[in-house]
């Protein structure tokens, strides 16, 4: 993933987080305001019922104007036309608040016109173990002779408690957002380390290329010297140097090709390619390399199986498949190669007589650096890059690639190749 995409994802993520937090805050505020309005309405209704009850008990009329006045968020003053008994008032308050489920602490005071003071009544709560009074200042209300006041000291706490589901969801959302932000930082840090690792590997492989090229030139020169040719032991040594240097060179080339593919996508040079010709060339190379200790069974005619492909990369694909088949086969590998002609495609089918791949590992074989676990006795050389490279090349050509394997019964790789259509 390039830097522009990562920056876009980060910016989009930050904007999304800001938007979600803003929306959540607005919705929570609206919910809180709604709960506050509902609470105020219930208190008004309850206090009106208290006034009715008091009027009935005194056989007086209810005041014509609204007797309930909300002075502040948690403070209410109620007008009546007669003196008030504190015990009777508390009883009515308890009953009406209970009916409307106003389950929060409150305290009340009654105005004494003789002393012109607010006389504190009581602090009422649902917990019987709390008996102490929480005396608060009750301001007087002008132009009223008989009235009482009610205060809800923990109204805000009560409202928040009624929104516990909203609060829980908000906390969960914040946790998710924190994890998201943390994940972004972790990903960026991992990407930085990954880039450093890639740069190190690429630099090291480039540094290996120069001395390795010198070794290959020198070993080829030695192989052609008469003194070497006349000595069976020296010939064997020089061949070992040459073959191992070539193998190391191929591994380095593979790493460099993959690094190039990841940094800048490969530009394929597609031309008409004959599948059969490339297969025969690969077979000849492997037979020379293994001194004919390999069996190829070809199930196709030497016809013009033409496709549109990058010849170099298609050759590498075949070499990788056959090389893997050899690595994981017995002492004498047996490889069957089929070209099945269909309406618009050729199906290339390559099967070996190896030990197969366990079913649980099949989904990972095309992943970078993945290698099927083996014991120390069965160790096979390689980096786990061959099939990853194979998958990349097939994807770039828009070919269909899949694999079938059964443990102990070998492995089959299929590649679906569109026919090359041209004017005759």
C-alpha beads as a LAMMPS data file, in Angstrom:
LAMMPS data file: protein, C-alpha beads

424 atoms
423 bonds

1 atom types
1 bond types

-500.0 500.0 xlo xhi
-500.0 500.0 ylo yhi
-500.0 500.0 zlo zhi

Masses

1 110.0

Atoms # bond

1 1 1 0.000 0.000 0.000
2 1 1 1.544 3.338 -1.075
3 1 1 1.893 6.443 1.057
4 1 1 -0.989 8.316 -0.609
5 1 1 -3.447 5.543 0.207
6 1 1 -2.245 5.355 3.804
7 1 1 -2.548 9.132 4.203
8 1 1 -6.032 9.038 2.691
9 1 1 -7.061 6.258 5.097
10 1 1 -5.654 8.155 8.085
11 1 1 -7.360 11.431 7.114
12 1 1 -10.632 9.630 6.377
13 1 1 -10.364 7.785 9.687
14 1 1 -9.724 10.998 11.634
15 1 1 -12.668 12.730 9.944
16 1 1 -14.871 9.702 10.607
17 1 1 -13.831 9.634 14.272
18 1 1 -14.473 13.372 14.640
19 1 1 -17.845 12.968 12.947
20 1 1 -18.850 10.010 15.102
21 1 1 -17.814 11.790 18.322
22 1 1 -19.696 14.951 17.276
23 1 1 -22.840 13.031 16.357
24 1 1 -22.646 10.987 19.549
25 1 1 -22.263 14.155 21.626
26 1 1 -25.223 15.839 19.896
27 1 1 -27.431 12.773 20.302
28 1 1 -26.444 12.381 23.944
29 1 1 -27.147 16.056 24.638
30 1 1 -30.537 15.752 22.953
31 1 1 -31.334 12.645 24.991
32 1 1 -30.249 14.420 28.200
33 1 1 -32.393 17.467 27.383
34 1 1 -35.352 15.205 26.658
35 1 1 -34.912 13.403 29.987
36 1 1 -34.611 16.766 31.745
37 1 1 -37.833 17.977 30.118
38 1 1 -39.660 14.758 31.074
39 1 1 -38.400 15.076 34.648
40 1 1 -39.580 18.697 34.873
41 1 1 -43.007 17.758 33.496
42 1 1 -43.406 14.916 35.991
43 1 1 -42.401 17.190 38.883
44 1 1 -44.943 19.805 37.742
45 1 1 -47.707 17.184 37.561
46 1 1 -46.767 15.728 40.957
47 1 1 -46.676 19.127 42.652
48 1 1 -50.033 20.084 41.118
49 1 1 -51.512 16.902 42.580
50 1 1 -49.981 17.792 45.940
51 1 1 -51.697 21.223 45.762
52 1 1 -55.017 19.535 44.906
53 1 1 -54.669 17.176 47.856
54 1 1 -53.790 20.012 50.222
55 1 1 -56.737 22.098 48.955
56 1 1 -59.109 19.206 49.420
57 1 1 -57.860 18.627 52.947
58 1 1 -58.367 22.336 53.784
59 1 1 -61.572 22.545 51.746
60 1 1 -60.117 25.479 49.820
61 1 1 -60.045 26.237 46.131
62 1 1 -56.987 25.654 44.026
63 1 1 -55.267 28.909 42.974
64 1 1 -56.478 30.088 39.573
65 1 1 -52.989 30.740 38.220
66 1 1 -50.397 27.965 37.883
67 1 1 -49.216 27.444 41.466
68 1 1 -45.964 25.711 40.471
69 1 1 -42.988 27.947 39.613
70 1 1 -39.636 26.515 38.504
71 1 1 -36.996 28.903 39.813
72 1 1 -33.972 26.943 38.568
73 1 1 -33.150 23.512 37.175
74 1 1 -33.610 21.803 40.528
75 1 1 -35.631 24.300 42.579
76 1 1 -39.454 24.643 42.595
77 1 1 -41.738 26.992 44.536
78 1 1 -45.452 26.049 44.994
79 1 1 -48.123 28.627 45.948
80 1 1 -51.100 27.722 48.189
81 1 1 -53.772 29.841 49.903
82 1 1 -53.419 28.437 53.431
83 1 1 -51.001 27.293 56.058
84 1 1 -49.140 24.029 55.510
85 1 1 -48.455 21.172 57.900
86 1 1 -44.968 19.743 57.259
87 1 1 -45.886 16.104 57.955
88 1 1 -48.950 16.183 55.706
89 1 1 -46.952 17.904 52.966
90 1 1 -44.188 15.269 53.122
91 1 1 -46.754 12.465 52.935
92 1 1 -48.357 13.954 49.811
93 1 1 -44.945 14.576 48.217
94 1 1 -43.867 10.972 48.803
95 1 1 -47.110 9.573 47.374
96 1 1 -47.140 11.717 44.235
97 1 1 -43.420 11.327 43.494
98 1 1 -43.728 7.572 43.922
99 1 1 -46.701 7.434 41.518
100 1 1 -44.722 9.216 38.806
101 1 1 -41.497 7.274 39.561
102 1 1 -39.468 10.306 40.550
103 1 1 -36.868 8.187 42.323
104 1 1 -34.334 10.711 43.460
105 1 1 -33.530 12.486 46.720
106 1 1 -35.322 15.736 47.467
107 1 1 -35.746 18.211 50.331
108 1 1 -38.404 20.756 51.069
109 1 1 -38.996 23.893 53.112
110 1 1 -42.131 25.862 54.102
111 1 1 -42.410 29.640 54.204
112 1 1 -43.379 30.993 57.630
113 1 1 -45.094 34.362 57.133
114 1 1 -44.819 35.244 60.825
115 1 1 -41.035 35.052 60.850
116 1 1 -40.653 35.779 57.140
117 1 1 -38.262 32.841 56.808
118 1 1 -38.081 29.534 55.000
119 1 1 -38.434 26.769 57.602
120 1 1 -36.528 23.649 56.570
121 1 1 -38.719 20.536 56.432
122 1 1 -36.823 17.331 55.711
123 1 1 -34.365 15.550 53.404
124 1 1 -36.142 12.550 51.793
125 1 1 -34.364 9.649 50.140
126 1 1 -34.934 5.982 49.326
127 1 1 -32.145 4.756 51.592
128 1 1 -33.482 4.367 55.157
129 1 1 -29.931 4.189 56.549
130 1 1 -29.337 7.849 55.656
131 1 1 -30.977 9.957 58.338
132 1 1 -28.930 13.144 58.369
133 1 1 -30.353 16.324 56.916
134 1 1 -28.780 17.960 53.935
135 1 1 -29.763 21.537 54.656
136 1 1 -29.518 23.824 51.687
137 1 1 -30.298 27.512 51.371
138 1 1 -33.919 28.015 50.275
139 1 1 -34.411 31.537 48.896
140 1 1 -37.728 33.284 49.501
141 1 1 -40.134 34.032 46.684
142 1 1 -41.692 37.497 46.574
143 1 1 -45.424 38.300 46.473
144 1 1 -46.544 34.959 47.963
145 1 1 -47.921 34.488 51.492
146 1 1 -48.316 30.710 51.802
147 1 1 -45.989 28.502 49.794
148 1 1 -43.460 25.715 50.027
149 1 1 -40.291 24.937 48.071
150 1 1 -38.802 21.643 46.853
151 1 1 -35.196 21.099 45.791
152 1 1 -33.661 18.071 43.985
153 1 1 -29.959 18.183 44.951
154 1 1 -29.000 15.180 42.808
155 1 1 -31.168 15.858 39.781
156 1 1 -28.234 15.786 37.318
157 1 1 -26.961 12.488 38.741
158 1 1 -30.471 11.058 38.481
159 1 1 -30.763 12.110 34.847
160 1 1 -27.390 10.570 33.992
161 1 1 -28.452 7.360 35.715
162 1 1 -31.563 7.234 33.539
163 1 1 -29.264 7.423 30.503
164 1 1 -27.030 4.533 31.565
165 1 1 -27.603 2.704 28.259
166 1 1 -26.472 5.768 26.326
167 1 1 -23.443 6.137 28.574
168 1 1 -22.538 2.446 28.154
169 1 1 -22.783 2.735 24.361
170 1 1 -20.712 5.916 24.427
171 1 1 -18.010 4.223 26.506
172 1 1 -17.957 1.231 24.134
173 1 1 -17.732 3.597 21.160
174 1 1 -14.842 5.494 22.748
175 1 1 -13.022 2.226 23.480
176 1 1 -13.481 1.147 19.848
177 1 1 -12.213 4.508 18.606
178 1 1 -9.184 4.353 20.920
179 1 1 -8.401 0.840 19.649
180 1 1 -8.794 2.093 16.068
181 1 1 -6.421 5.007 16.622
182 1 1 -3.936 2.724 18.382
183 1 1 -4.175 0.238 15.504
184 1 1 -3.420 2.992 12.996
185 1 1 -0.273 3.950 14.911
186 1 1 0.777 0.287 15.166
187 1 1 0.209 -0.218 11.435
188 1 1 2.263 2.864 10.593
189 1 1 5.054 1.710 12.883
190 1 1 4.990 -1.783 11.375
191 1 1 5.030 -0.303 7.884
192 1 1 8.080 1.763 8.771
193 1 1 9.872 -1.324 10.095
194 1 1 8.772 -3.296 7.029
195 1 1 10.192 -0.648 4.695
196 1 1 13.460 -0.622 6.627
197 1 1 13.596 -4.416 6.379
198 1 1 12.880 -4.355 2.641
199 1 1 15.523 -1.702 2.051
200 1 1 18.042 -3.743 4.031
201 1 1 17.260 -6.934 2.088
202 1 1 17.372 -5.147 -1.259
203 1 1 20.676 -3.465 -0.443
204 1 1 22.174 -6.728 0.780
205 1 1 21.066 -8.672 -2.293
206 1 1 22.509 -5.982 -4.569
207 1 1 25.782 -6.159 -2.629
208 1 1 25.803 -9.954 -3.099
209 1 1 25.355 -9.684 -6.858
210 1 1 28.791 -8.229 -7.635
211 1 1 30.975 -10.816 -5.851
212 1 1 28.655 -13.605 -6.974
213 1 1 28.999 -12.584 -10.612
214 1 1 32.781 -12.681 -10.210
215 1 1 32.548 -16.166 -8.698
216 1 1 30.396 -17.415 -11.586
217 1 1 32.790 -15.979 -14.205
218 1 1 35.800 -17.460 -12.434
219 1 1 34.168 -20.875 -11.960
220 1 1 33.131 -21.034 -15.636
221 1 1 36.687 -20.117 -16.639
222 1 1 38.119 -22.809 -14.358
223 1 1 35.747 -25.450 -15.720
224 1 1 37.137 -24.954 -19.235
225 1 1 40.810 -25.273 -18.195
226 1 1 42.570 -28.474 -19.419
227 1 1 44.002 -29.188 -15.971
228 1 1 40.486 -29.174 -14.493
229 1 1 38.978 -31.233 -17.301
230 1 1 41.626 -33.923 -16.867
231 1 1 40.947 -34.277 -13.136
232 1 1 37.665 -35.920 -12.169
233 1 1 37.901 -34.614 -8.585
234 1 1 38.641 -31.017 -9.652
235 1 1 35.854 -31.157 -12.234
236 1 1 33.439 -32.235 -9.516
237 1 1 34.560 -29.373 -7.256
238 1 1 34.229 -26.735 -9.979
239 1 1 30.812 -28.068 -10.967
240 1 1 29.735 -27.812 -7.323
241 1 1 30.957 -24.214 -7.143
242 1 1 29.192 -23.347 -10.403
243 1 1 25.884 -25.053 -9.528
244 1 1 25.734 -23.624 -6.002
245 1 1 26.660 -20.144 -7.245
246 1 1 23.941 -20.397 -9.887
247 1 1 21.400 -21.471 -7.282
248 1 1 22.364 -18.574 -5.024
249 1 1 22.213 -16.200 -7.987
250 1 1 18.702 -17.432 -8.875
251 1 1 17.542 -16.884 -5.281
252 1 1 18.921 -13.345 -5.268
253 1 1 17.286 -12.597 -8.629
254 1 1 13.988 -13.853 -7.255
255 1 1 14.216 -11.559 -4.222
256 1 1 15.120 -8.573 -6.416
257 1 1 12.233 -9.297 -8.797
258 1 1 9.783 -9.458 -5.916
259 1 1 11.145 -6.226 -4.445
260 1 1 10.712 -4.551 -7.826
261 1 1 7.177 -5.916 -8.146
262 1 1 6.158 -4.528 -4.744
263 1 1 7.790 -1.128 -5.238
264 1 1 6.806 -0.589 -8.874
265 1 1 4.347 -2.993 -10.548
266 1 1 5.964 -5.021 -13.312
267 1 1 5.322 -3.896 -16.857
268 1 1 4.686 -7.029 -18.877
269 1 1 5.975 -7.293 -22.440
270 1 1 3.257 -9.485 -23.900
271 1 1 3.847 -11.329 -27.140
272 1 1 2.620 -14.490 -28.836
273 1 1 4.120 -17.412 -26.921
274 1 1 3.891 -21.123 -27.685
275 1 1 3.252 -23.106 -24.497
276 1 1 4.690 -26.373 -25.862
277 1 1 7.990 -24.760 -26.879
278 1 1 8.502 -23.221 -23.415
279 1 1 7.666 -26.562 -21.755
280 1 1 10.176 -28.471 -23.910
281 1 1 12.876 -25.894 -23.175
282 1 1 12.230 -26.169 -19.419
283 1 1 12.275 -29.987 -19.581
284 1 1 15.618 -29.968 -21.405
285 1 1 17.145 -27.642 -18.799
286 1 1 16.043 -29.808 -15.853
287 1 1 17.162 -33.050 -17.536
288 1 1 20.639 -31.609 -18.053
289 1 1 20.724 -30.315 -14.503
290 1 1 19.649 -33.660 -12.973
291 1 1 21.500 -35.928 -15.387
292 1 1 18.195 -37.371 -16.632
293 1 1 17.203 -38.497 -13.106
294 1 1 13.695 -37.197 -13.722
295 1 1 10.713 -38.498 -15.687
296 1 1 8.412 -36.210 -17.675
297 1 1 5.142 -37.534 -19.089
298 1 1 3.722 -35.145 -21.667
299 1 1 0.042 -35.466 -22.528
300 1 1 -0.250 -33.050 -25.420
301 1 1 0.601 -32.889 -29.112
302 1 1 3.321 -30.645 -30.464
303 1 1 0.829 -28.179 -31.850
304 1 1 0.605 -24.414 -31.767
305 1 1 -0.702 -23.735 -28.272
306 1 1 -0.359 -19.984 -28.566
307 1 1 -1.111 -17.511 -25.777
308 1 1 -0.441 -13.818 -25.175
309 1 1 2.149 -13.562 -22.390
310 1 1 5.450 -12.166 -21.220
311 1 1 7.770 -14.958 -22.336
312 1 1 10.391 -14.433 -19.622
313 1 1 7.908 -14.440 -16.766
314 1 1 5.909 -17.318 -18.223
315 1 1 9.159 -19.315 -18.432
316 1 1 9.876 -18.441 -14.799
317 1 1 6.383 -19.661 -13.858
318 1 1 7.044 -23.066 -15.440
319 1 1 10.506 -23.296 -13.887
320 1 1 9.115 -22.490 -10.453
321 1 1 6.366 -25.121 -10.693
322 1 1 8.723 -27.841 -11.929
323 1 1 11.416 -26.883 -9.424
324 1 1 8.908 -27.149 -6.558
325 1 1 7.700 -30.507 -7.881
326 1 1 11.275 -31.800 -7.900
327 1 1 12.030 -30.509 -4.399
328 1 1 9.076 -32.278 -2.821
329 1 1 9.148 -35.495 -4.880
330 1 1 10.977 -38.759 -4.287
331 1 1 14.465 -39.783 -5.488
332 1 1 13.242 -39.894 -9.089
333 1 1 10.568 -37.222 -9.652
334 1 1 7.758 -38.088 -12.049
335 1 1 6.029 -35.031 -13.498
336 1 1 2.949 -35.189 -15.737
337 1 1 2.206 -32.174 -17.903
338 1 1 -1.131 -31.792 -19.708
339 1 1 -2.456 -29.086 -22.003
340 1 1 -6.228 -29.396 -22.224
341 1 1 -7.769 -27.359 -25.027
342 1 1 -11.141 -25.835 -24.297
343 1 1 -13.326 -23.390 -26.214
344 1 1 -11.439 -20.156 -25.549
345 1 1 -8.722 -21.308 -23.165
346 1 1 -5.938 -23.795 -22.552
347 1 1 -5.796 -25.525 -19.194
348 1 1 -2.197 -26.182 -18.203
349 1 1 -2.071 -29.022 -15.682
350 1 1 1.178 -30.031 -13.930
351 1 1 1.131 -33.000 -11.519
352 1 1 3.978 -34.479 -9.468
353 1 1 4.454 -37.678 -7.473
354 1 1 5.518 -35.871 -4.313
355 1 1 4.277 -36.254 -0.750
356 1 1 1.519 -33.667 -1.254
357 1 1 0.461 -30.744 0.893
358 1 1 -1.737 -31.117 4.006
359 1 1 -5.193 -29.670 3.421
360 1 1 -4.830 -27.131 6.249
361 1 1 -1.836 -25.517 4.493
362 1 1 -3.302 -25.265 0.964
363 1 1 -4.848 -21.822 1.555
364 1 1 -1.431 -20.390 2.523
365 1 1 0.864 -21.805 -0.180
366 1 1 0.691 -18.640 -2.328
367 1 1 1.497 -16.324 0.580
368 1 1 4.833 -14.577 0.770
369 1 1 7.547 -16.476 2.707
370 1 1 5.149 -19.316 3.566
371 1 1 6.648 -22.794 3.560
372 1 1 4.916 -26.022 4.448
373 1 1 6.348 -27.128 7.821
374 1 1 8.773 -30.058 7.590
375 1 1 10.966 -32.017 9.956
376 1 1 14.727 -31.480 10.108
377 1 1 15.238 -34.669 8.096
378 1 1 12.949 -33.412 5.339
379 1 1 14.379 -29.874 5.151
380 1 1 14.102 -28.342 1.670
381 1 1 16.051 -25.274 0.520
382 1 1 14.144 -22.145 -0.408
383 1 1 12.665 -18.877 0.830
384 1 1 8.969 -19.530 0.292
385 1 1 8.898 -17.041 -2.600
386 1 1 8.417 -19.292 -5.653
387 1 1 4.651 -19.798 -5.441
388 1 1 4.163 -16.198 -4.286
389 1 1 5.950 -15.024 -7.444
390 1 1 3.885 -17.494 -9.485
391 1 1 0.634 -16.061 -8.095
392 1 1 1.746 -12.467 -8.800
393 1 1 2.613 -13.225 -12.425
394 1 1 -0.692 -15.059 -12.989
395 1 1 -2.613 -12.157 -11.460
396 1 1 -0.786 -9.650 -13.668
397 1 1 -1.731 -11.720 -16.730
398 1 1 -5.297 -12.162 -15.409
399 1 1 -4.867 -15.945 -15.492
400 1 1 -6.772 -18.280 -13.196
401 1 1 -4.506 -20.256 -10.869
402 1 1 -5.488 -22.949 -8.396
403 1 1 -3.958 -25.958 -6.698
404 1 1 -5.144 -29.413 -5.681
405 1 1 -3.174 -31.627 -3.370
406 1 1 -3.672 -34.641 -1.160
407 1 1 -1.184 -35.693 1.465
408 1 1 0.829 -38.653 0.204
409 1 1 -0.619 -38.450 -3.333
410 1 1 1.163 -35.534 -4.946
411 1 1 0.185 -32.046 -6.014
412 1 1 -1.478 -30.644 -9.128
413 1 1 -1.309 -27.017 -10.255
414 1 1 -3.782 -25.658 -12.808
415 1 1 -3.408 -22.473 -14.836
416 1 1 -6.207 -21.335 -17.159
417 1 1 -4.659 -19.461 -20.119
418 1 1 -6.763 -17.544 -22.696
419 1 1 -6.007 -18.503 -26.276
420 1 1 -4.137 -16.051 -28.449
421 1 1 -6.559 -14.822 -31.101
422 1 1 -5.102 -13.219 -34.205
423 1 1 -5.878 -12.730 -37.848
424 1 1 -4.667 -15.615 -40.002

Bonds

1 1 1 2
2 1 2 3
3 1 3 4
4 1 4 5
5 1 5 6
6 1 6 7
7 1 7 8
8 1 8 9
9 1 9 10
10 1 10 11
11 1 11 12
12 1 12 13
13 1 13 14
14 1 14 15
15 1 15 16
16 1 16 17
17 1 17 18
18 1 18 19
19 1 19 20
20 1 20 21
21 1 21 22
22 1 22 23
23 1 23 24
24 1 24 25
25 1 25 26
26 1 26 27
27 1 27 28
28 1 28 29
29 1 29 30
30 1 30 31
31 1 31 32
32 1 32 33
33 1 33 34
34 1 34 35
35 1 35 36
36 1 36 37
37 1 37 38
38 1 38 39
39 1 39 40
40 1 40 41
41 1 41 42
42 1 42 43
43 1 43 44
44 1 44 45
45 1 45 46
46 1 46 47
47 1 47 48
48 1 48 49
49 1 49 50
50 1 50 51
51 1 51 52
52 1 52 53
53 1 53 54
54 1 54 55
55 1 55 56
56 1 56 57
57 1 57 58
58 1 58 59
59 1 59 60
60 1 60 61
61 1 61 62
62 1 62 63
63 1 63 64
64 1 64 65
65 1 65 66
66 1 66 67
67 1 67 68
68 1 68 69
69 1 69 70
70 1 70 71
71 1 71 72
72 1 72 73
73 1 73 74
74 1 74 75
75 1 75 76
76 1 76 77
77 1 77 78
78 1 78 79
79 1 79 80
80 1 80 81
81 1 81 82
82 1 82 83
83 1 83 84
84 1 84 85
85 1 85 86
86 1 86 87
87 1 87 88
88 1 88 89
89 1 89 90
90 1 90 91
91 1 91 92
92 1 92 93
93 1 93 94
94 1 94 95
95 1 95 96
96 1 96 97
97 1 97 98
98 1 98 99
99 1 99 100
100 1 100 101
101 1 101 102
102 1 102 103
103 1 103 104
104 1 104 105
105 1 105 106
106 1 106 107
107 1 107 108
108 1 108 109
109 1 109 110
110 1 110 111
111 1 111 112
112 1 112 113
113 1 113 114
114 1 114 115
115 1 115 116
116 1 116 117
117 1 117 118
118 1 118 119
119 1 119 120
120 1 120 121
121 1 121 122
122 1 122 123
123 1 123 124
124 1 124 125
125 1 125 126
126 1 126 127
127 1 127 128
128 1 128 129
129 1 129 130
130 1 130 131
131 1 131 132
132 1 132 133
133 1 133 134
134 1 134 135
135 1 135 136
136 1 136 137
137 1 137 138
138 1 138 139
139 1 139 140
140 1 140 141
141 1 141 142
142 1 142 143
143 1 143 144
144 1 144 145
145 1 145 146
146 1 146 147
147 1 147 148
148 1 148 149
149 1 149 150
150 1 150 151
151 1 151 152
152 1 152 153
153 1 153 154
154 1 154 155
155 1 155 156
156 1 156 157
157 1 157 158
158 1 158 159
159 1 159 160
160 1 160 161
161 1 161 162
162 1 162 163
163 1 163 164
164 1 164 165
165 1 165 166
166 1 166 167
167 1 167 168
168 1 168 169
169 1 169 170
170 1 170 171
171 1 171 172
172 1 172 173
173 1 173 174
174 1 174 175
175 1 175 176
176 1 176 177
177 1 177 178
178 1 178 179
179 1 179 180
180 1 180 181
181 1 181 182
182 1 182 183
183 1 183 184
184 1 184 185
185 1 185 186
186 1 186 187
187 1 187 188
188 1 188 189
189 1 189 190
190 1 190 191
191 1 191 192
192 1 192 193
193 1 193 194
194 1 194 195
195 1 195 196
196 1 196 197
197 1 197 198
198 1 198 199
199 1 199 200
200 1 200 201
201 1 201 202
202 1 202 203
203 1 203 204
204 1 204 205
205 1 205 206
206 1 206 207
207 1 207 208
208 1 208 209
209 1 209 210
210 1 210 211
211 1 211 212
212 1 212 213
213 1 213 214
214 1 214 215
215 1 215 216
216 1 216 217
217 1 217 218
218 1 218 219
219 1 219 220
220 1 220 221
221 1 221 222
222 1 222 223
223 1 223 224
224 1 224 225
225 1 225 226
226 1 226 227
227 1 227 228
228 1 228 229
229 1 229 230
230 1 230 231
231 1 231 232
232 1 232 233
233 1 233 234
234 1 234 235
235 1 235 236
236 1 236 237
237 1 237 238
238 1 238 239
239 1 239 240
240 1 240 241
241 1 241 242
242 1 242 243
243 1 243 244
244 1 244 245
245 1 245 246
246 1 246 247
247 1 247 248
248 1 248 249
249 1 249 250
250 1 250 251
251 1 251 252
252 1 252 253
253 1 253 254
254 1 254 255
255 1 255 256
256 1 256 257
257 1 257 258
258 1 258 259
259 1 259 260
260 1 260 261
261 1 261 262
262 1 262 263
263 1 263 264
264 1 264 265
265 1 265 266
266 1 266 267
267 1 267 268
268 1 268 269
269 1 269 270
270 1 270 271
271 1 271 272
272 1 272 273
273 1 273 274
274 1 274 275
275 1 275 276
276 1 276 277
277 1 277 278
278 1 278 279
279 1 279 280
280 1 280 281
281 1 281 282
282 1 282 283
283 1 283 284
284 1 284 285
285 1 285 286
286 1 286 287
287 1 287 288
288 1 288 289
289 1 289 290
290 1 290 291
291 1 291 292
292 1 292 293
293 1 293 294
294 1 294 295
295 1 295 296
296 1 296 297
297 1 297 298
298 1 298 299
299 1 299 300
300 1 300 301
301 1 301 302
302 1 302 303
303 1 303 304
304 1 304 305
305 1 305 306
306 1 306 307
307 1 307 308
308 1 308 309
309 1 309 310
310 1 310 311
311 1 311 312
312 1 312 313
313 1 313 314
314 1 314 315
315 1 315 316
316 1 316 317
317 1 317 318
318 1 318 319
319 1 319 320
320 1 320 321
321 1 321 322
322 1 322 323
323 1 323 324
324 1 324 325
325 1 325 326
326 1 326 327
327 1 327 328
328 1 328 329
329 1 329 330
330 1 330 331
331 1 331 332
332 1 332 333
333 1 333 334
334 1 334 335
335 1 335 336
336 1 336 337
337 1 337 338
338 1 338 339
339 1 339 340
340 1 340 341
341 1 341 342
342 1 342 343
343 1 343 344
344 1 344 345
345 1 345 346
346 1 346 347
347 1 347 348
348 1 348 349
349 1 349 350
350 1 350 351
351 1 351 352
352 1 352 353
353 1 353 354
354 1 354 355
355 1 355 356
356 1 356 357
357 1 357 358
358 1 358 359
359 1 359 360
360 1 360 361
361 1 361 362
362 1 362 363
363 1 363 364
364 1 364 365
365 1 365 366
366 1 366 367
367 1 367 368
368 1 368 369
369 1 369 370
370 1 370 371
371 1 371 372
372 1 372 373
373 1 373 374
374 1 374 375
375 1 375 376
376 1 376 377
377 1 377 378
378 1 378 379
379 1 379 380
380 1 380 381
381 1 381 382
382 1 382 383
383 1 383 384
384 1 384 385
385 1 385 386
386 1 386 387
387 1 387 388
388 1 388 389
389 1 389 390
390 1 390 391
391 1 391 392
392 1 392 393
393 1 393 394
394 1 394 395
395 1 395 396
396 1 396 397
397 1 397 398
398 1 398 399
399 1 399 400
400 1 400 401
401 1 401 402
402 1 402 403
403 1 403 404
404 1 404 405
405 1 405 406
406 1 406 407
407 1 407 408
408 1 408 409
409 1 409 410
410 1 410 411
411 1 411 412
412 1 412 413
413 1 413 414
414 1 414 415
415 1 415 416
416 1 416 417
417 1 417 418
418 1 418 419
419 1 419 420
420 1 420 421
421 1 421 422
422 1 422 423
423 1 423 424
